Amino acid sequence: MVFRRRDRRPLLRTIADFLYPRGGWTRAFHYVKHRVRRLPDSPERIARGIFAGVFTTFTPFYGMHFVVAAIVARTLRGNIFAALMATFFGNPLTYVPIGLVSLKTGYTLLGTRFDEGKHRSFGGKFADAGHDLTNNFLAIFTDRTADWQGLRVFYDEVFFPYMIGGLIPGVIAGCIAYYLSVPVIRAYQKRRRGAIKAKFEAIRKKAAVAEATRKSNAKKAD
């Protein structure tokens, strides 16, 4: 394939690069910003894609953010590649505050609260849900008994509040990203078009001078 790496990275190296890129998160941010600004699309479509990507990071569909962002961008008629790049708004440095804001907003809207003493801790609920998924999958092929209790608690106290609570902060963050992106992208594209035009003008003038010189030399030779 065209974009496949020649040297496959070890699993631990891949995980480490995800948690902290080799060039640091600042360099990764500037790389994403540079790629988004150079997209061949209108500022509004690119900004709608950015909205979709940022909004998606406030949803609990971890591992599927690319898919969700693409669907939202397609629905809004935004640039899908911009949406995929904008999902990097959610990273190991921002997932904790995003999760806390989404969950607390969800508890407030639903009129509930996180009951840590009744069942398990927050991490324990994730662990119980993962255990139920594994156990229930194996129950299809073995004599194990399927148990949905951990998944039910996880859905009621984590996933559903997160999904509901992430809508408001997700829309707010997405709108901020949209309105900040449009003028920046428009100015960048205008400056880039001017630079390209100036480059072609310089090439045209250089060709004209070369042609005039050639004709002058031809006359002298005659």
N, C-alpha and C positions, 0 to 999 in steps of 0.2 A: 504494500500500500504506500501511497505517496507520503503520508504524514507519520508513518510508523517509525519509532526510534530504532536506530541501528543497534544500539547497546541497550538491552533490556535492563531496567533498574530492578534491584532486589526489592522484595516486599517492604523490608524495614526502611529502605531509602525512600520509597514511594510514600510511606506513612509519614516519615520525618519531613519530607518536602511539603506535604499537605499541611502539617501542623506549623511548619516554619520554612518558607521557601528559601532557597540558597542565597538569593540576593536580598532577603528580608521582605517584610510586608510592604514597606514603602516602595521598593522597586517593583514589586508585583502590582501594586495599585497603579503606579505610573504606566506600567506596561498595558494593563487593562484599559486605562483611560486613553492611552495613545491608540490602541486598536479600535476602540469604540468611536473616537473622533474621526478616524480615517474611513469609516464605513461609507460606501457609495449609496447613500440614501438621504432623504430629506431630514432636517433636524427634528421635525415633529415625529416622524415615524421612529427614528432612533430613540428619541426621548420616551416615546410610549413603550418601546422595548425595555428601556432602563427602568421605567415604572414597573413593568411586569416582573423584571428580575428582582428588584428591591422588595416589592410586595411579596414575592414568593418566599423570601427568606424568613418571613414572619409566619409561615405555615408550618405545621408539624410533619410535613411529608419529607423527612430526611431521607436522602438517597434517591429522591425523585424530583428534586428541585429543578433540574434541567427540563424534565418532562412538563411539570406544572408551569414553569416560566414560559416554555414554548407555546403551551395551550393558551395561557393568558395573553401573551403577545399576539398570537394569531387572532384571538377574539377581539382585541383592541386594534387590530391592523397595525401593529407595531413591528419593528425590526426584530426578528427572532434571534439573530446572532447577538444583537445588543442585549436582549433579555438573558441569554445564556451567560454572557460576560458579566452582567450586572448581578447575577446570583453570587458572585464573589464578595458582595456586600456582607453576606453571611459567611463568616470564617471563624476559626477557633478563638479569635479575639473578641468577636461580637456575638457569638451564639448565646453566651450566658446572659448578657443584658437583654438580648432579644427575647430569649425564653422567659426570663423573669417578668418583663413588661407584658408579654402576651398572656402568660398564665394569670398574673394578678388582674389584668383587665378582664379575662374570661371569668374569673371567680366573682368579680364585681358585677358583671353583666348578668351572670347566672344566679347571683345571690347565694353562692356556695363558698366553701373555703377548703384549703388543702388539709385533710385530716391525716396527719403523720402518725398519730398514736393509735388510730383505729386499726390500721392494717400494717403498713410498712413505710419506710422512709421513701423519699423521692427516688433515689437510686434503686432502692429495693423494688419499687413498682416497675421500673424498667426491666430489672432482672427477672421478676416474676412473669412479666409479659413475654420476654424472650424464652424463658423456660417453658411456658405454655405452648408457644409456637413450635418449639422443637419437639416437645412431648406429643402434641397433637398431630404433628406431621408423621412421627414414628408410629403413632397409633393406627395410622392407615395401613401399615404393613406388618404390624405386630399385634400382640394381645394386650397392649397397654390401653388404659382407659383415658379417654380425652377429658381434659379439665380446662374450663374456660374462666375460672374464677380470677386468676391473675390478669388475664386480658380484659375482663369485664371491669375490674377495679382500675386498671390502667386507662381504659377508654373513658370511664366516668370521671376520674380525678385528674387525669393528665391530658390525654389526647383531645377530648371534646372541649374542655375549657381553653386549651391552647389554640385550637382551631377557631373557636368563636372569638377569643380575646385577641388573636393576631390580626383580625380584619381591620379594626380601627387604626392601631399603630402602623400596620402595613400600608394602608391607604395614605395615611399622613406622611410617612417616610417616602412612599412612592411619589406622591405629589410634589414634595420638596425636591426630590431628585429630578423629577420632570421639569419643573420650572427653573431649576438651576442649570439643567443640561441644555435646554433649547437655545438660549442666547450664547452659551459657550460654544456649542457645536456650530451654530450659524456663523459666529465670528471666525472660528477656526477654518471652516470651509471657505468663507469669503477670502481670508488671508491666503489659504492654500491655492485657490483659483487664481488669485492675483500673482502668486509666486510662479505658478505654472505658466500663466500668460506672459509674465516678464521673461521667463526662460525661453519660451518660443519666440518672443520678439527679439531677444538677443541672438538666437540661432538664425532667425530670418535676416537680421541686419548683417550678421557675419557672412551669410551666404550671399547677400546682395553685394557686400564689399568684395568678396572673392570673385563674384561674377564680373563686377566692374573692373577689377584688376586684370582678370583674364582678357576681357575685351580690349582694355588699354594695351596690354602686352601684344595682343594680336594685331592691333593697328600699327604699333611700332615695328612689328616684324614685317608688315606689308610695306 
